[in-house]
Amino acid sequence: MVDDARAKSRATWNEMAAGWERKRDFMWRTTRHVAEWLVEHVDARPGDTILDLAGGPGENGFLAAARVGSQGKIIETDFADEMVGVARRRASELGLENVETRVLDAERMDLADDSVDGIICRWGFMLMLDPGAAFRECRRVLKDGRRLALSVWAGPEKNPWVTVTGMTMVQLGHQPGRDPFGPGGMFSMPDPETVRTMLTDAGFADVTVEEMVVDWRYESFDEAWDFMTEVAGAIAQVVKDLSRDETEKLRRTLEENMDAFKTDSGLTLPGVTINAWAS
Ligand SMILES: C[S@@+](CC[C@H](N)C(=O)[O-])C[C@H]1O[C@@H](n2cnc3c(N)ncnc32)[C@H](O)[C@@H]1O
């Protein structure tokens, strides 16, 4: 069962890869401050080897590349090979010579004990079917005294940027494929205490957790719709199986439901992420 769910998740993320490549600039504009927090708190130093887990298109790892310099290395990874392809193309476009891209499942890493100086992971752990295994793997491959820095989404009440779409789908009778609160769901690690406990259980002794605002600003409803249906994995999966009429109805209803978030320059949908570093 868990293996089926994992395979399904990997297939979804492979399908999402092209959308993530297309929306890279918007995504980076909106979320760069989270990446900066991670790179600062992983405490990357010249010569270090830093692992970016569940790295998707790779931007978080690329930000760390300048810090480790030509003597250091970024291991840019994801379990979806199409995502790794996106990262590989981008690393080459940016001329980054200290980035190695590879397919890697965070829950069973093909890496030696004590082999990396830092690990970053943005919006990956809560999507994993067994995040406890992934945290234990992090502890195993991370050198003593060095840091894991991560970010996971806070609970639904703090993230209208995604729940407005999710609730609109439910309103129209379209159920999400996965329980958003269960293992692998977007809200499976929804508060600082859960994150702290999971890190401590995996053997991390020193843990700091804080929340950070991530507001999603769209110029228009069309931009919001394109983003949600091309990039948000769980939502895009439901929309792709709807008929033309159902999709049109969802689009119209969502536009009405997003009206509450209108501003002078478009739409602003609030969000909150939970950042943590641990050693
Ligand atoms: C929401 S995206 C985040 C991508 C990137 N970290 C970012 O912040 O832009 C989640 C990524 O986690 C990856 N992922 C999910 N489960 C994974 C696992 N067990 N091992 C490695 N990658 C995984 C997916 O393939 C996807 O690319």
The ligand as an ORCA input file, in Angstrom:
! r2SCAN-3c Opt
* xyz 0 1
  C       6.528     20.849     -3.455
  S       7.886     20.212     -4.364
  C       9.201     21.176     -3.690
  C      10.381     21.337     -4.626
  C      11.532     22.202     -4.133
  N      12.096     21.676     -2.896
  C      11.078     23.631     -3.917
  O      11.028     24.076     -2.788
  O      10.821     24.319     -4.921
  C       8.110     18.652     -3.606
  C       9.167     17.762     -4.244
  O       9.388     16.657     -3.364
  C       9.720     15.530     -4.149
  N       9.561     14.331     -3.299
  C       8.435     13.857     -2.710
  N       8.692     12.750     -2.002
  C      10.026     12.511     -2.118
  C      10.902     11.523     -1.601
  N      10.473     10.520     -0.825
  N      12.241     11.596     -1.916
  C      12.688     12.593     -2.709
  N      11.899     13.544     -3.260
  C      10.584     13.516     -2.950
  C       8.787     15.648     -5.335
  O       9.202     14.893     -6.436
  C       8.791     17.168     -5.598
  O       9.725     17.524     -6.562
*
